Amino acid sequence: MITCYKHLSMRLCAIAIFQLLCATANAQTWQWGKIGGAAGDQSGYFGDERIMDIKTDAHGNVYALSHIHNNSPRVTGTSITGYGSTDILFLSYDCNGNFRWKKQIGSSQSDYAIGMGMDTLGHVYVSGLVIPKQSLSQPQVKFDADTIMEAANKRSWFLIQYDTLGNFKWLRTPQADTVAFSSSVSNYRIWNMEVTADGKIYLVWKSLAGKLSAPGNHVLPTSGHYLLAYDKNGNFQGVNPMQLDVYDASFMCRLKYNSHDGSLYYYGETYPYGASGYVKMNNTTLTKRYFMAKYTTNGSFTSVIESDGGGFGGMQFDTDGSMYLTGTGISGRQHLGQ
């Protein structure tokens, strides 16, 4: 049996996708590699060019989510035209390295990808930030050639679905039409996203109090963090408070669904910027830098484990519900009791 291994790397001003062919347990040879990016040393508002995530489907097709700067950008040897200083680039290759399709998302300014998800029904999802049009003289926000964001729309955060052939299916923006541009980026945020096998999408959503852009009269009573849910067709499924409060603190986390018990794990790293900064879960302030919290899919807090012994990397669950967690450790300190 031939097993295909994919290795992804990112360096300044270059997006690189490589595939390895593993013929034996120990020998690996390169099958193909793809490189893209802007010319020169480019570092946008949200940092260097890099691939945010990579996934494969059951047919071996590869999907990569990245940022790309607007200085003569090229992808797989082909020049593309940037919309702004930094765009979101979502592209696909087959298992043999043949280009399938790309989607370029952006405004006239710096835009940012948050995450990518995939279900088993033939859909891929992207969430991110675009800077909405502030005046009639500015170009409209473009979601490739599929759709645009109208001039009167000040929404910044989005969730979009494509099928695995690259066909646009739907676009959702949680913010209400009445959101002010001055706060549309700073006071709102999609922190993370997770997609289940059957196409249920969960977003960790930071918001001011007020109306939510969804069918029905959904008004968030207070500013804070909420769990939003959509189904595979983009239908809004509900919003619930998360008993999560972040103030003047770094908050870098991931969201993972456990299909065995239907729970969500929220894990990562946090630290206050100043003496008054904090992160609270269930009204209790976290005292250590690293944490792993468990929530129900309706946003209810269940438990949290804290650690100062090292950070977390990837998380996976097997069919029995056992968790496999990677990360880093600090010499001489316990990490989750180990």
C-alpha positions as CSV (number, residue, x, y, z in Angstrom):
1,M,0.0,0.0,0.0
2,I,1.3,3.5,-0.8
3,T,0.6,6.1,1.8
4,C,0.7,9.8,0.8
5,Y,2.2,12.1,3.4
6,K,1.8,15.9,3.1
7,H,4.2,18.4,4.7
8,L,3.4,22.1,4.8
9,S,5.9,24.9,5.4
10,M,5.8,28.6,5.4
11,R,8.6,31.2,5.1
12,L,8.7,34.9,4.7
13,C,7.1,35.9,1.4
14,A,6.6,32.3,0.3
15,I,3.7,29.9,0.6
16,A,4.9,26.3,0.1
17,I,3.0,23.1,-0.2
18,F,4.9,19.8,-0.4
19,Q,3.9,16.2,-0.7
20,L,5.9,13.2,0.3
21,L,5.4,9.6,-1.0
22,C,6.1,7.0,1.7
23,A,6.9,3.6,0.0
24,T,8.3,2.0,3.2
25,A,8.1,2.7,6.8
26,N,11.3,4.8,6.8
27,A,12.0,6.0,3.3
28,Q,10.3,9.1,2.0
29,T,10.7,10.8,-1.3
30,W,9.2,14.1,-2.6
31,Q,6.3,13.8,-5.0
32,W,5.7,17.5,-5.7
33,G,5.9,21.0,-4.2
34,K,4.0,24.3,-4.8
35,I,5.3,27.7,-3.8
36,G,3.7,31.1,-4.0
37,G,3.8,34.5,-2.4
38,A,4.6,38.2,-2.9
39,A,8.0,39.6,-3.9
40,G,10.4,41.0,-1.4
41,D,10.2,41.1,2.4
42,Q,6.6,41.6,3.0
43,S,5.0,41.9,6.5
44,G,1.4,43.1,6.6
45,Y,-0.7,44.4,9.5
46,F,-1.4,40.8,10.6
47,G,2.1,39.5,10.1
48,D,4.0,37.6,7.5
49,E,2.6,35.5,4.7
50,R,1.9,32.0,5.9
51,I,-0.4,29.1,5.5
52,M,-2.9,29.1,8.3
53,D,-4.3,25.5,7.8
54,I,-4.3,22.6,5.5
55,K,-6.8,19.8,5.1
56,T,-7.5,16.8,2.7
57,D,-10.7,15.2,1.6
58,A,-11.5,11.5,1.0
59,H,-10.3,11.8,-2.6
60,G,-6.8,13.1,-1.6
61,N,-7.5,16.7,-2.7
62,V,-5.6,19.3,-0.7
63,Y,-7.1,22.5,0.6
64,A,-4.8,25.3,2.0
65,L,-5.8,28.6,3.7
66,S,-3.2,31.4,3.7
67,H,-2.5,35.1,3.6
68,I,-0.8,36.8,0.6
69,H,0.6,40.3,0.3
70,N,0.0,42.6,-2.7
71,N,3.5,43.0,-4.1
72,S,3.5,41.1,-7.4
73,P,2.0,38.0,-5.8
74,R,2.3,34.6,-7.6
75,V,0.8,31.2,-6.9
76,T,2.3,28.2,-8.6
77,G,4.1,30.4,-11.1
78,T,1.0,32.3,-12.1
79,S,0.6,36.1,-11.3
80,I,-2.5,37.2,-9.5
81,T,-3.9,40.6,-8.8
82,G,-4.3,41.6,-5.1
83,Y,-7.3,43.4,-3.8
84,G,-5.5,45.2,-0.9
85,S,-2.3,45.1,1.1
86,T,-3.1,41.6,2.4
87,D,-5.7,39.2,1.0
88,I,-7.0,35.8,2.1
89,L,-6.1,33.1,-0.3
90,F,-7.9,29.7,-0.3
91,L,-6.7,27.1,-2.9
92,S,-6.9,23.5,-3.8
93,Y,-4.7,20.9,-5.5
94,D,-5.3,17.2,-6.2
95,C,-3.1,14.5,-4.7
96,N,-0.8,14.7,-7.7
97,G,-0.2,18.4,-7.3
98,N,-2.5,19.5,-10.1
99,F,-4.0,22.9,-9.5
100,R,-7.8,22.7,-9.0
101,W,-9.1,26.1,-8.0
102,K,-8.4,29.2,-5.8
103,K,-10.6,31.7,-4.0
104,Q,-9.2,35.2,-3.2
105,I,-11.0,37.3,-0.6
106,G,-10.2,40.8,0.3
107,S,-10.8,44.5,0.6
108,S,-8.6,47.5,-0.3
109,Q,-6.8,47.0,3.1
110,S,-5.4,44.1,5.2
111,D,-7.7,41.1,5.6
112,Y,-7.2,38.1,7.8
113,A,-8.2,34.4,7.8
114,I,-9.3,32.9,11.1
115,G,-9.9,29.2,10.3
116,M,-10.9,26.5,7.8
117,G,-13.2,23.5,8.3
118,M,-14.5,20.6,6.3
119,D,-17.4,18.2,6.7
120,T,-17.9,14.8,5.1
121,L,-20.7,16.0,2.8
122,G,-18.5,17.7,0.3
123,H,-18.2,21.2,1.8
124,V,-15.4,23.4,3.0
125,Y,-15.7,26.5,5.2
126,V,-13.6,29.6,5.8
127,S,-14.0,32.3,8.5
128,G,-12.1,35.5,8.6
129,L,-12.0,39.3,8.8
130,V,-12.4,41.8,5.9
131,I,-12.2,45.6,6.3
132,P,-15.6,46.9,5.0
133,K,-15.8,49.8,2.5
134,Q,-15.8,53.2,4.3
135,S,-16.5,55.5,1.4
136,L,-17.8,55.4,-2.1
137,S,-14.3,55.9,-3.5
138,Q,-13.0,52.6,-2.0
139,P,-13.4,49.3,-3.8
140,Q,-16.0,46.9,-2.5
141,V,-15.0,43.8,-0.5
142,K,-14.7,40.9,-3.0
143,F,-15.2,37.2,-2.3
144,D,-13.4,36.3,-5.5
145,A,-15.8,36.5,-8.4
146,D,-18.6,34.9,-6.4
147,T,-20.1,37.9,-4.4
148,I,-19.3,41.3,-3.0
149,M,-20.0,43.1,0.2
150,E,-22.2,46.2,-0.4
151,A,-21.0,49.7,0.3
152,A,-23.6,50.2,3.1
153,N,-22.5,47.0,4.9
154,K,-20.0,47.7,7.8
155,R,-19.8,44.0,8.8
156,S,-16.2,42.7,9.1
157,W,-16.4,39.1,10.2
158,F,-17.6,36.4,7.9
159,L,-18.2,32.6,7.4
160,I,-18.3,31.3,3.9
161,Q,-19.0,27.8,2.4
162,Y,-17.8,26.3,-0.9
163,D,-18.2,22.8,-2.2
164,T,-15.1,20.8,-2.8
165,L,-15.2,21.8,-6.5
166,G,-14.8,25.4,-5.5
167,N,-18.4,26.4,-6.1
168,F,-19.6,29.2,-3.8
169,K,-22.6,28.1,-1.7
170,W,-23.4,30.8,0.9
171,L,-21.9,33.7,3.0
172,R,-22.9,34.7,6.5
173,T,-21.9,37.7,8.5
174,P,-22.9,37.7,12.2
175,Q,-22.8,41.4,12.8
176,A,-26.0,43.5,12.4
177,D,-26.3,46.1,9.6
178,T,-26.3,48.9,12.2
179,V,-22.8,48.1,13.5
180,A,-20.5,51.2,13.5
181,F,-17.3,51.0,11.5
182,S,-15.3,52.3,14.4
183,S,-16.2,49.2,16.5
184,S,-16.8,46.6,13.8
185,V,-13.3,45.2,14.1
186,S,-12.1,46.1,17.6
187,N,-15.3,45.1,19.5
188,Y,-16.3,42.1,17.5
189,R,-14.4,39.0,16.6
190,I,-14.7,35.4,15.5
191,W,-12.1,33.8,17.8
192,N,-12.4,30.3,16.5
193,M,-14.5,27.9,14.4
194,E,-15.1,24.1,14.3
195,V,-17.0,22.0,11.8
196,T,-18.5,18.6,12.5
197,A,-18.6,15.7,10.1
198,D,-22.3,16.4,9.4
199,G,-21.8,20.1,8.7
200,K,-22.6,21.8,12.0
201,I,-20.5,24.9,12.3
202,Y,-19.6,26.4,15.7
203,L,-18.1,29.9,16.0
204,V,-16.7,31.5,19.2
205,W,-18.1,35.0,18.8
206,K,-17.0,38.2,20.7
207,S,-19.6,40.9,20.5
208,L,-21.1,44.0,22.0
209,A,-24.6,43.9,23.3
210,G,-27.2,44.3,20.6
211,K,-28.8,42.7,17.6
212,L,-27.3,39.7,15.8
213,S,-27.5,39.3,12.1
214,A,-29.7,36.2,12.0
215,P,-33.3,35.2,11.3
216,G,-35.5,36.2,14.2
217,N,-35.1,38.9,16.8
218,H,-31.8,37.7,18.3
219,V,-30.6,40.5,20.7
220,L,-27.5,39.8,22.8
221,P,-28.2,41.2,26.3
222,T,-24.6,42.0,27.3
223,S,-21.2,42.3,25.7
224,G,-19.2,39.1,25.9
225,H,-18.4,35.8,24.2
226,Y,-21.1,33.7,22.6
227,L,-21.2,30.3,20.8
228,L,-23.0,30.7,17.4
229,A,-24.2,27.7,15.5
230,Y,-25.1,27.2,11.8
231,D,-26.1,24.1,9.9
232,K,-24.6,22.9,6.5
233,N,-27.1,25.0,4.6
234,G,-26.1,28.2,6.4
235,N,-29.3,28.2,8.6
236,F,-28.8,29.9,11.9
237,Q,-29.1,27.3,14.7
238,G,-28.8,29.4,17.8
239,V,-26.6,31.6,20.1
240,N,-25.6,30.9,23.7
241,P,-23.4,32.8,26.2
242,M,-20.1,31.0,27.0
243,Q,-19.4,32.1,30.5
244,L,-16.1,33.5,29.1
245,D,-14.7,36.9,29.8
246,V,-11.5,38.3,28.3
247,Y,-10.1,41.7,29.3
248,D,-6.8,43.3,28.3
249,A,-5.2,39.9,27.7
250,S,-3.7,37.8,25.0
251,F,-6.0,34.9,24.1
252,M,-4.8,32.3,21.5
253,C,-7.0,29.3,21.4
254,R,-8.4,26.4,19.4
255,L,-11.8,24.8,19.3
256,K,-12.3,21.0,18.9
257,Y,-15.4,18.9,18.7
258,N,-15.6,15.5,20.3
259,S,-18.2,13.5,18.5
260,H,-18.1,10.7,21.1
261,D,-19.9,12.8,23.8
262,G,-20.9,15.9,21.8
263,S,-18.7,18.3,23.7
264,L,-16.4,21.1,22.6
265,Y,-12.9,21.6,23.9
266,Y,-11.5,25.1,24.0
267,Y,-7.7,25.1,24.6
268,G,-4.7,27.3,24.3
269,E,-2.7,30.1,25.9
270,T,-3.5,33.4,27.6
271,Y,-1.7,36.0,29.6
272,P,-2.7,39.5,30.8
273,Y,-1.1,42.6,29.1
274,G,-1.2,44.5,32.4
275,A,-2.0,44.2,36.0
276,S,-5.7,44.7,35.3
277,G,-5.9,42.1,32.5
278,Y,-7.7,38.7,33.0
279,V,-9.4,35.8,31.5
280,K,-12.4,34.4,33.4
281,M,-14.3,31.1,32.8
282,N,-17.5,30.5,34.8
283,N,-16.6,33.7,36.7
284,T,-13.3,32.3,37.9
285,T,-10.0,33.9,36.8
286,L,-7.5,31.7,35.2
287,T,-4.2,31.8,37.1
288,K,-1.9,29.8,34.7
289,R,-0.8,30.5,31.2
290,Y,-2.2,27.4,29.5
291,F,-5.6,25.9,29.8
292,M,-8.0,23.3,28.4
293,A,-11.7,23.9,28.9
294,K,-14.7,21.8,28.1
295,Y,-18.1,23.2,27.0
296,T,-21.4,21.7,25.8
297,T,-22.5,22.6,22.3
298,N,-25.0,25.0,23.8
299,G,-22.2,27.0,25.3
300,S,-22.4,25.8,28.9
301,F,-19.1,25.7,30.8
302,T,-18.3,22.2,32.1
303,S,-14.7,22.3,33.4
304,V,-11.2,23.7,32.9
305,I,-7.7,22.3,33.5
306,E,-4.8,24.8,33.8
307,S,-1.1,24.3,33.4
308,D,2.1,26.3,33.6
309,G,4.2,23.4,32.3
310,G,3.9,24.0,28.6
311,G,1.6,24.8,25.7
312,F,-0.8,22.8,23.6
313,G,-0.6,21.9,19.9
314,G,-3.0,19.6,18.1
315,M,-6.0,17.6,19.5
316,Q,-7.7,14.6,18.1
317,F,-10.2,12.1,19.3
318,D,-10.6,8.4,18.3
319,T,-13.8,6.5,17.9
320,D,-13.8,5.6,21.6
321,G,-13.6,9.3,22.6
322,S,-10.0,9.1,23.8
323,M,-8.1,12.3,23.5
324,Y,-4.7,12.7,21.9
325,L,-3.0,16.0,22.7
326,T,0.3,17.3,21.5
327,G,2.2,20.3,22.8
328,T,5.4,21.5,24.4
329,G,6.8,21.0,27.9
330,I,9.0,23.1,30.2
331,S,11.8,21.3,32.0
332,G,11.1,20.8,35.7
333,R,7.4,21.6,35.5
334,Q,4.3,19.4,35.5
335,H,2.1,19.6,32.4
336,L,-1.5,18.5,33.1
337,G,-0.2,16.4,36.0
338,Q,2.5,14.6,34.0
